Amino acid sequence: MATKEVILNEIEKIPEPFLKEILDFIRFLKAKTLRQGMETAIASESSLRKDWLSKEEDEAWRDL
């Protein structure tokens, strides 16, 4: 059985107050993943800046 199916089966057995906590945790994980992705993008920006901010790069994108 796939993990998602196991989780759904377990959720069916859980009382309502716990479901609210589970929903909070799911939302936390989604926010954490988004935040980590943004942090990676920001960290990459400084290392790629030297390539992006060049005369050659400007010329390559001029006609787009």
C-alpha positions as CSV (number, residue, x, y, z in Angstrom):
1,M,0.0,0.0,0.0
2,A,1.3,3.5,-0.9
3,T,2.2,5.9,1.9
4,K,-0.6,8.2,0.9
5,E,-3.1,5.4,1.2
6,V,-1.8,4.5,4.6
7,I,-2.0,8.1,5.8
8,L,-5.6,8.4,4.5
9,N,-6.6,5.2,6.2
10,E,-5.1,6.4,9.5
11,I,-6.8,9.8,9.1
12,E,-10.2,8.1,8.9
13,K,-9.7,6.7,12.4
14,I,-8.6,10.0,14.1
15,P,-10.9,12.2,16.2
16,E,-11.7,15.7,14.8
17,P,-9.5,17.7,17.3
18,F,-6.4,15.8,16.1
19,L,-7.4,16.4,12.4
20,K,-7.0,20.2,13.0
21,E,-3.5,19.6,14.3
22,I,-2.7,17.4,11.3
23,L,-3.9,20.1,9.0
24,D,-1.7,22.7,10.8
25,F,1.3,20.4,10.4
26,I,0.6,19.8,6.7
27,R,0.4,23.6,6.2
28,F,3.6,24.0,8.1
29,L,5.4,21.5,5.9
30,K,4.2,23.2,2.8
31,A,5.3,26.6,4.0
32,K,8.7,25.2,5.1
33,T,9.2,23.7,1.6
34,L,8.4,27.0,-0.1
35,R,10.7,28.9,2.3
36,Q,13.6,26.6,1.6
37,G,13.0,26.9,-2.1
38,M,13.1,30.7,-1.8
39,E,16.3,30.6,0.3
40,T,18.0,28.5,-2.4
41,A,16.9,30.9,-5.1
42,I,18.2,33.8,-3.2
43,A,21.5,32.1,-2.4
44,S,21.9,31.2,-6.1
45,E,21.3,34.8,-7.2
46,S,24.5,36.1,-5.8
47,S,26.6,33.4,-7.4
48,L,24.9,33.8,-10.8
49,R,24.9,37.6,-10.8
50,K,28.3,37.9,-12.5
51,D,26.9,35.9,-15.4
52,W,23.6,37.7,-15.6
53,L,24.9,41.2,-15.4
54,S,27.2,41.1,-18.5
55,K,27.2,42.9,-21.8
56,E,27.0,39.5,-23.6
57,E,23.9,38.5,-21.6
58,D,22.2,41.8,-22.3
59,E,22.8,41.3,-26.1
60,A,21.5,37.8,-26.0
61,W,18.2,38.8,-24.5
62,R,17.7,42.1,-26.3
63,D,15.4,40.8,-29.1
64,L,13.2,38.7,-26.8
